[in-house]
């Protein structure tokens, strides 16, 4: 298949506002005493709304790890942690964070010292020991919120169990801040959170149009506010701006790239250090990632504003990584159908076992359900030592050739009906 020699990318104008927003956020968490605030380190799947309701600034080590990966700083930080005895087989987010704490290096320099840590295991089990280590290192309290894994059904006793812990979490925050919890304040924050989530969902849905006004690679970057600033007016205002730009693009018929011929879905965490190269490679063949399972993980459909505590408990117990393989398979198949994708890419992520476990079975089942081909590529989300760019490029090129041949086949329609 001959590549498309000139397929320019159309930059998102709102990116300037995004950079200002994130710069302001990191400035606040870097110097919280200037704003009379406390900082809590929290896992990416943790309930952030209670923190904002209590006037506490959240800091996400995983989000910072992504920054380090995109800046190609993770390898040195991982090696620094490994020199202290931590295993190479650990999650590279954890190694990057530990290495940054040890060396004081990273995009922000030394990480802001937390007043306490909040760990929720709805994303993985590694965070438990990771946050225990950091709590001991900083000599600060740690709150652990346990969410039982949901294999199939969502049982009432599971939700009740998480709800009791959510109430304990609020009591913990009262002890740490020496101020009473306000349910009205939490409702206000949850309302803002729900508004930002709704906007983010609408923005992602715009890529159902042809051509897609933004790619999943864009979404990987612009998802930062929905993770770090969910529940604030800052996030809502930013996504209002981004939504208007996407609406304008759809009206003009402008895509993320000049030429869109193949539409793909992505599964797993991005390969942060390779985003630009992968985007350019796909674009050179007219292929665009139009959706993914990762950025939609922060679309908390179960957030109930009538009863915030109950709603938060259900929302955080049922996120993507805390669900069984059948749920993930159906989600992937639904994305392929809703976005009219021609195929899908799955990142077999060395670091993230919960996200990667079962992908080969999942690929087979998704292809059976949709009739679309899938490719699994092996890498790590921030540690480039386990990535072979020439091999991955070869695999992707061959995969795109297969899709293009299928799309050009005069028997495509009858073939898809049989599948």
RODO-2510 file (C-alpha; in nm, 4 decimals, decimal comma):
residues 419
     n   res          X          Y          Z
     1     x     0,0000     0,0000     0,0000
     2     x     0,1392     0,3351    -0,0969
     3     x     0,1430     0,5895     0,1836
     4     x    -0,0087     0,9373     0,1692
     5     x     0,2875     1,1683     0,1318
     6     x     0,1161     1,4866     0,2500
     7     x    -0,1495     1,4567     0,5190
     8     x    -0,1074     1,7652     0,7386
     9     x    -0,2341     1,7762     1,0950
    10     x    -0,4728     2,0555     1,1895
    11     x    -0,3590     2,1870     1,5310
    12     x    -0,6247     2,2511     1,7954
    13     x    -0,6312     2,6219     1,8789
    14     x    -0,7557     2,5593     2,2329
    15     x    -0,4228     2,3936     2,3139
    16     x    -0,2824     2,7329     2,4158
    17     x    -0,5562     2,7705     2,6777
    18     x    -0,4962     2,4110     2,7863
    19     x    -0,1277     2,4797     2,8479
    20     x    -0,2049     2,7925     3,0512
    21     x    -0,4573     2,5978     3,2572
    22     x    -0,2244     2,3102     3,3368
    23     x     0,0630     2,5476     3,4081
    24     x    -0,1567     2,7285     3,6631
    25     x    -0,2626     2,3979     3,8179
    26     x     0,0930     2,2715     3,8601
    27     x     0,2034     2,6088     3,9956
    28     x    -0,0608     2,5797     4,2691
    29     x     0,0321     2,2248     4,3698
    30     x     0,4015     2,3151     4,3590
    31     x     0,3544     2,6128     4,5942
    32     x     0,0362     2,5334     4,7927
    33     x     0,1412     2,7457     5,0908
    34     x     0,1088     3,0569     4,8737
    35     x    -0,2615     2,9771     4,8411
    36     x    -0,3072     2,8489     5,1975
    37     x    -0,3891     2,5031     5,0656
    38     x    -0,2992     2,1462     5,1496
    39     x    -0,1901     1,8948     4,8847
    40     x    -0,3032     1,5340     4,8708
    41     x    -0,1450     1,2792     4,6399
    42     x    -0,4232     1,0660     4,4942
    43     x    -0,4436     0,7750     4,2513
    44     x    -0,5895     0,8534     3,9090
    45     x    -0,9041     0,6533     3,9822
    46     x    -0,9536     0,8040     4,3275
    47     x    -1,2523     1,0178     4,4343
    48     x    -1,1261     1,3719     4,3831
    49     x    -1,4553     1,5543     4,4441
    50     x    -1,4351     1,5306     4,8275
    51     x    -1,0860     1,6838     4,8138
    52     x    -1,2011     1,9888     4,6210
    53     x    -1,5067     2,0151     4,8463
    54     x    -1,2713     2,0388     5,1459
    55     x    -1,0409     2,2920     4,9777
    56     x    -0,7570     2,0443     4,9167
    57     x    -0,5442     2,0375     4,6006
    58     x    -0,5037     1,6908     4,4426
    59     x    -0,1772     1,5811     4,2830
    60     x    -0,1650     1,2748     4,0573
    61     x     0,1655     1,0837     4,0421
    62     x     0,0363     0,8845     3,7415
    63     x    -0,0441     1,2024     3,5523
    64     x     0,3024     1,3308     3,6357
    65     x     0,4440     0,9982     3,5163
    66     x     0,2715     1,0553     3,1828
    67     x     0,4376     1,3976     3,1636
    68     x     0,7748     1,2382     3,2317
    69     x     0,7082     0,9739     2,9658
    70     x     0,6052     1,2324     2,7053
    71     x     0,9191     1,4327     2,7928
    72     x     1,1310     1,1152     2,7558
    73     x     1,2557     1,1470     3,1137
    74     x     1,1114     0,8223     3,2480
    75     x     1,3974     0,5901     3,1597
    76     x     1,6493     0,7798     3,3752
    77     x     1,4002     0,8059     3,6625
    78     x     1,3115     0,4357     3,6412
    79     x     1,6807     0,3461     3,6474
    80     x     1,7316     0,5663     3,9549
    81     x     1,4555     0,3736     4,1352
    82     x     1,5981     0,0401     4,0190
    83     x     1,9396     0,1355     4,1605
    84     x     1,7661     0,1641     4,4988
    85     x     1,6382    -0,1919     4,4681
    86     x     1,2987    -0,1500     4,3035
    87     x     1,2218    -0,4098     4,0370
    88     x     1,2219    -0,3345     3,6656
    89     x     0,8946    -0,5313     3,6500
    90     x     0,7054    -0,2702     3,8512
    91     x     0,4652    -0,0286     3,6824
    92     x     0,6763     0,2387     3,5141
    93     x     0,4481     0,5087     3,6587
    94     x     0,5468     0,3874     4,0048
    95     x     0,9163     0,3635     3,9133
    96     x     0,9082     0,7092     3,7538
    97     x     0,7439     0,8604     4,0606
    98     x     0,9851     0,6896     4,3004
    99     x     1,2819     0,7887     4,0853
   100     x     1,1646     1,1490     4,0747
   101     x     1,1247     1,1526     4,4534
   102     x     1,4739     1,0072     4,4954
   103     x     1,6532     1,2355     4,2488
   104     x     1,4382     1,5498     4,2533
   105     x     1,4338     1,5406     3,8727
   106     x     1,1379     1,5741     3,6392
   107     x     0,9423     1,8359     3,4398
   108     x     0,8549     2,0142     3,7671
   109     x     1,1738     1,9327     3,9502
   110     x     1,1158     1,7844     4,2945
   111     x     0,7576     1,6718     4,3476
   112     x     0,5392     1,8703     4,5902
   113     x     0,5440     1,7170     4,9379
   114     x     0,1976     1,5806     5,0232
   115     x     0,0187     1,6568     5,3465
   116     x    -0,1401     1,3114     5,3108
   117     x    -0,2067     1,0452     5,0454
   118     x    -0,5276     0,8890     4,9140
   119     x    -0,5070     0,5469     4,7504
   120     x    -0,7968     0,3766     4,5700
   121     x    -0,7296     0,0313     4,4266
   122     x    -0,9960     0,0479     4,1523
   123     x    -0,7171     0,0820     3,8932
   124     x    -0,4662    -0,1780     4,0154
   125     x    -0,3037    -0,3398     4,3172
   126     x     0,0392    -0,1834     4,2652
   127     x    -0,0816     0,1501     4,4002
   128     x    -0,1285     0,0009     4,7464
   129     x     0,2416    -0,0649     4,8138
   130     x     0,3491     0,2330     4,6032
   131     x     0,1485     0,4744     4,8193
   132     x     0,2480     0,2969     5,1409
   133     x     0,6144     0,3507     5,0467
   134     x     0,5599     0,7191     4,9753
   135     x     0,3549     0,7723     5,2918
   136     x     0,6429     0,6301     5,4973
   137     x     0,8992     0,8332     5,3036
   138     x     0,7129     1,1620     5,3608
   139     x     0,5944     1,0610     5,7103
   140     x     0,2342     1,1556     5,6330
   141     x    -0,1020     0,9761     5,6738
   142     x    -0,2461     0,7492     5,4057
   143     x    -0,6141     0,6790     5,3444
   144     x    -0,6903     0,3570     5,1577
   145     x    -1,0246     0,3106     4,9779
   146     x    -1,0908    -0,0487     4,8742
   147     x    -1,3180    -0,1226     4,5771
   148     x    -1,3895    -0,4943     4,5256
   149     x    -1,3400    -0,6101     4,1662
   150     x    -1,6657    -0,6412     3,9723
   151     x    -1,6497    -0,9541     3,7578
   152     x    -2,0039    -0,9481     3,6200
   153     x    -2,2963    -0,8196     3,8275
   154     x    -2,2797    -0,5128     4,0500
   155     x    -2,3910    -0,6382     4,3913
   156     x    -2,5626    -0,4149     4,6456
   157     x    -2,3338    -0,5300     4,9265
   158     x    -2,0336    -0,4141     4,7201
   159     x    -2,1794    -0,0656     4,6793
   160     x    -2,2737    -0,0487     5,0488
   161     x    -1,9194    -0,1506     5,1424
   162     x    -1,7669     0,1251     4,9280
   163     x    -2,0228     0,3801     5,0529
   164     x    -1,9224     0,3168     5,4161
   165     x    -1,5604     0,3755     5,3190
   166     x    -1,6553     0,6967     5,1406
   167     x    -1,8084     0,8194     5,4667
   168     x    -1,4869     0,7247     5,6474
   169     x    -1,2931     0,9161     5,3814
   170     x    -1,4912     1,2312     5,4596
   171     x    -1,4185     1,1877     5,8318
   172     x    -1,0498     1,1448     5,7483
   173     x    -1,0543     1,4715     5,5535
   174     x    -1,2198     1,6492     5,8444
   175     x    -0,9369     1,5300     6,0701
   176     x    -0,6707     1,6426     5,8225
   177     x    -0,8178     1,9878     5,7575
   178     x    -0,9663     2,0565     6,1035
   179     x    -1,2866     2,1764     5,9398
   180     x    -1,6343     2,0215     5,9123
   181     x    -1,7533     1,8530     5,5969
   182     x    -2,0262     2,0391     5,4043
   183     x    -2,2673     1,8269     5,2031
   184     x    -2,3818     2,1376     5,0135
   185     x    -2,0249     2,2099     4,9109
   186     x    -1,9834     1,8503     4,7938
   187     x    -2,3034     1,8781     4,5891
   188     x    -2,1673     2,1942     4,4261
   189     x    -1,8381     2,0234     4,3389
   190     x    -2,0196     1,7122     4,2095
   191     x    -2,2411     1,9328     3,9927
   192     x    -1,9311     2,0942     3,8424
   193     x    -1,7727     1,7524     3,8026
   194     x    -2,0802     1,6200     3,6233
   195     x    -2,0852     1,9247     3,3944
   196     x    -1,7181     1,8750     3,2994
   197     x    -1,7779     1,5016     3,2458
   198     x    -2,0774     1,5746     3,0225
   199     x    -1,8744     1,8222     2,8172
   200     x    -1,5866     1,5771     2,7857
   201     x    -1,8264     1,3055     2,6709
   202     x    -1,9719     1,5394     2,4062
   203     x    -1,6215     1,6317     2,2877
   204     x    -1,5250     1,2656     2,2482
   205     x    -1,8518     1,1959     2,0661
   206     x    -1,7733     1,4556     1,7988
   207     x    -1,5265     1,2077     1,6503
   208     x    -1,8205     0,9979     1,5333
   209     x    -1,8425     1,2470     1,2472
   210     x    -1,6470     1,2012     0,9252
   211     x    -1,3866     1,3359     0,9225
   212     x    -1,3196     1,3180     1,2966
   213     x    -1,2496     1,6737     1,4225
   214     x    -0,9972     1,5412     1,6726
   215     x    -0,8042     1,2181     1,7081
   216     x    -0,7563     1,0008     2,0142
   217     x    -0,3985     1,1318     2,0239
   218     x    -0,5471     1,4786     2,0806
   219     x    -0,7786     1,3367     2,3456
   220     x    -0,4817     1,1803     2,5281
   221     x    -0,3412     1,5312     2,5756
   222     x    -0,6643     1,7204     2,6440
   223     x    -0,7870     1,4647     2,8987
   224     x    -0,5603     1,6126     3,1700
   225     x    -0,8229     1,8563     3,3077
   226     x    -1,0893     1,5846     3,3408
   227     x    -0,8407     1,3889     3,5526
   228     x    -0,6752     1,6609     3,7601
   229     x    -0,9383     1,9376     3,7703
   230     x    -1,2642     1,7438     3,7637
   231     x    -1,5030     1,9254     3,9969
   232     x    -1,3641     2,2755     3,9333
   233     x    -1,4920     2,5631     3,7211
   234     x    -1,1550     2,5668     3,5468
   235     x    -1,2209     2,2291     3,3857
   236     x    -1,5758     2,3235     3,2881
   237     x    -1,4720     2,6502     3,1262
   238     x    -1,1890     2,4868     2,9360
   239     x    -1,4069     2,2094     2,7960
   240     x    -1,6715     2,4625     2,6956
   241     x    -1,4042     2,6308     2,4868
   242     x    -1,2778     2,3039     2,3380
   243     x    -1,6342     2,1946     2,2601
   244     x    -1,7033     2,5160     2,0663
   245     x    -1,3917     2,4571     1,8585
   246     x    -1,4947     2,0991     1,7817
   247     x    -1,8450     2,2152     1,6853
   248     x    -1,6917     2,4686     1,4480
   249     x    -1,4736     2,1996     1,2917
   250     x    -1,7708     1,9699     1,2380
   251     x    -1,9649     2,2536     1,0729
   252     x    -1,6714     2,3219     0,8396
   253     x    -1,6091     1,9536     0,7756
   254     x    -1,2529     1,9892     0,9045
   255     x    -1,0860     1,6790     1,0421
   256     x    -0,7894     1,6297     1,2706
   257     x    -0,5967     1,5513     0,9536
   258     x    -0,6460     1,6650     0,5968
   259     x    -0,7150     1,3113     0,4771
   260     x    -0,9088     1,0419     0,6634
   261     x    -0,9383     0,7033     0,4991
   262     x    -0,9106     0,4487     0,7822
   263     x    -1,0750     0,4841     1,1250
   264     x    -0,9267     0,2982     1,4230
   265     x    -0,9981     0,2428     1,7939
   266     x    -0,7222     0,2280     2,0585
   267     x    -0,7181     0,0131     2,3731
   268     x    -0,4986     0,0717     2,6812
   269     x    -0,2845     0,3598     2,8080
   270     x    -0,1053     0,5622     2,5373
   271     x     0,2619     0,5056     2,4634
   272     x     0,3410     0,8532     2,5891
   273     x     0,6913     0,8898     2,4456
   274     x     0,5768     0,7754     2,1009
   275     x     0,2491     0,9654     2,0546
   276     x     0,3778     1,2012     1,7851
   277     x     0,5586     0,9331     1,5852
   278     x     0,2629     0,6941     1,5941
   279     x     0,0254     0,9733     1,4970
   280     x     0,2447     1,0681     1,2004
   281     x     0,2817     0,7043     1,0962
   282     x    -0,0935     0,6453     1,0946
   283     x    -0,1601     0,9785     0,9223
   284     x     0,0825     0,8899     0,6438
   285     x    -0,1636     0,6138     0,5515
   286     x    -0,4760     0,8208     0,6062
   287     x    -0,5485     0,6362     0,9323
   288     x    -0,6919     0,8228     1,2316
   289     x    -0,7566     0,7012     1,5856
   290     x    -1,1133     0,8204     1,6404
   291     x    -1,1803     0,6754     1,9874
   292     x    -1,0232     0,4764     2,2701
   293     x    -1,1023     0,2990     2,5948
   294     x    -0,8673     0,5156     2,8022
   295     x    -0,9954     0,8745     2,7775
   296     x    -1,3539     0,7615     2,8309
   297     x    -1,2557     0,5960     3,1611
   298     x    -1,3188     0,9281     3,3386
   299     x    -1,6733     0,9553     3,2052
   300     x    -1,8415     0,8630     3,5335
   301     x    -2,1874     0,7612     3,4137
   302     x    -2,2956     0,6547     3,7620
   303     x    -2,2420     0,9949     3,9268
   304     x    -2,5739     1,0665     4,1056
   305     x    -2,6119     1,4308     4,2052
   306     x    -2,9142     1,3654     4,4292
   307     x    -2,7065     1,1669     4,6781
   308     x    -2,3377     1,2574     4,6220
   309     x    -2,1899     1,0043     4,8641
   310     x    -2,3894     0,7142     4,7215
   311     x    -2,3309     0,8388     4,3675
   312     x    -1,9551     0,8755     4,4147
   313     x    -1,9346     0,5291     4,5698
   314     x    -2,1017     0,3649     4,2699
   315     x    -1,9155     0,5761     4,0133
   316     x    -1,5688     0,4945     4,1497
   317     x    -1,6471     0,1273     4,2131
   318     x    -1,7513     0,0733     3,8506
   319     x    -1,4757     0,2409     3,6495
   320     x    -1,3277     0,0647     3,3458
   321     x    -1,0313    -0,1097     3,5104
   322     x    -1,2425    -0,2434     3,7977
   323     x    -1,4686    -0,4397     3,5627
   324     x    -1,4418    -0,7863     3,4106
   325     x    -1,3256    -0,8851     3,0636
   326     x    -1,6788    -0,9271     2,9303
   327     x    -1,7587    -0,5629     3,0124
   328     x    -1,4381    -0,4432     2,8466
   329     x    -1,5004    -0,6548     2,5380
   330     x    -1,8519    -0,5158     2,4946
   331     x    -1,7240    -0,1614     2,5449
   332     x    -1,4610    -0,2078     2,2755
   333     x    -1,7136    -0,3595     2,0346
   334     x    -1,9569    -0,0751     2,1013
   335     x    -1,6871     0,1844     2,0301
   336     x    -1,6071     0,0168     1,6970
   337     x    -1,9730     0,0192     1,5971
   338     x    -2,0568     0,3694     1,7225
   339     x    -1,7529     0,5304     1,5599
   340     x    -1,7766     0,3131     1,2461
   341     x    -1,4158     0,2037     1,2832
   342     x    -1,2350    -0,0165     1,0328
   343     x    -1,0195    -0,1905     1,2936
   344     x    -0,8555    -0,1540     1,6329
   345     x    -0,5111    -0,1313     1,7927
   346     x    -0,4414    -0,2833     2,1336
   347     x    -0,1389    -0,1775     2,3376
   348     x    -0,0075    -0,4802     2,5255
   349     x     0,1349    -0,2732     2,8083
   350     x     0,4236    -0,4361     2,9964
   351     x     0,3645    -0,2120     3,2963
   352     x    -0,0136    -0,2223     3,3319
   353     x    -0,1172    -0,5800     3,3989
   354     x    -0,4853    -0,5063     3,4844
   355     x    -0,5363    -0,3224     3,1555
   356     x    -0,3474    -0,5789     2,9475
   357     x    -0,4616    -0,9085     3,0989
   358     x    -0,6889    -1,0956     2,8595
   359     x    -0,6233    -0,8781     2,5535
   360     x    -0,5605    -1,1736     2,3204
   361     x    -0,8950    -1,3279     2,4135
   362     x    -1,0523    -0,9850     2,3892
   363     x    -0,9128    -0,9232     2,0413
   364     x    -1,0553    -1,2516     1,9170
   365     x    -1,3993    -1,1836     2,0665
   366     x    -1,4170    -0,8206     1,9505
   367     x    -1,3298    -0,9286     1,5957
   368     x    -1,5982    -1,1973     1,6139
   369     x    -1,8594    -0,9473     1,7309
   370     x    -1,7717    -0,6701     1,4863
   371     x    -1,6021    -0,8403     1,1922
   372     x    -1,3147    -0,5914     1,2263
   373     x    -0,9450    -0,6854     1,2512
   374     x    -0,7309    -0,6014     1,5506
   375     x    -0,3568    -0,5656     1,6059
   376     x    -0,1748    -0,6049     1,9380
   377     x     0,1511    -0,4108     1,9758
   378     x     0,3887    -0,4584     2,2695
   379     x     0,5340    -0,1621     2,4583
   380     x     0,5267     0,0213     2,7917
   381     x     0,3385     0,3422     2,8601
   382     x     0,6419     0,5445     2,9781
   383     x     0,9519     0,3219     2,9735
   384     x     1,0903     0,3146     2,6179
   385     x     1,3462     0,0426     2,6996
   386     x     1,0883    -0,2236     2,6121
   387     x     0,9843    -0,0623     2,2838
   388     x     1,1105    -0,1569     1,9384
   389     x     0,9978     0,1225     1,7018
   390     x     1,1066    -0,0521     1,3810
   391     x     0,9171    -0,3694     1,4683
   392     x     0,6025    -0,1800     1,5711
   393     x     0,6135     0,0339     1,2578
   394     x     0,6382    -0,2777     1,0417
   395     x     0,3439    -0,4397     1,2203
   396     x     0,1266    -0,1305     1,1854
   397     x     0,2075    -0,0843     0,8167
   398     x     0,1134    -0,4455     0,7401
   399     x    -0,2056    -0,4079     0,9452
   400     x    -0,3095    -0,0930     0,7586
   401     x    -0,2459    -0,2645     0,4266
   402     x    -0,4836    -0,5436     0,5286
   403     x    -0,7533    -0,2910     0,6254
   404     x    -0,7161    -0,0943     0,3039
   405     x    -0,7420    -0,4096     0,0960
   406     x    -1,0577    -0,5069     0,2846
   407     x    -1,2064    -0,1609     0,2337
   408     x    -1,1327    -0,1676    -0,1387
   409     x    -1,2629    -0,5191    -0,1923
   410     x    -1,5750    -0,5320    -0,4138
   411     x    -1,6955    -0,8165    -0,1904
   412     x    -1,6667    -0,6118     0,1306
   413     x    -2,0387    -0,5634     0,1852
   414     x    -2,1333    -0,9281     0,1434
   415     x    -1,8295    -1,0354     0,3469
   416     x    -1,9264    -0,8135     0,6422
   417     x    -2,2806    -0,9474     0,6319
   418     x    -2,1491    -1,3034     0,6592
   419     x    -1,9224    -1,2056     0,9503
***
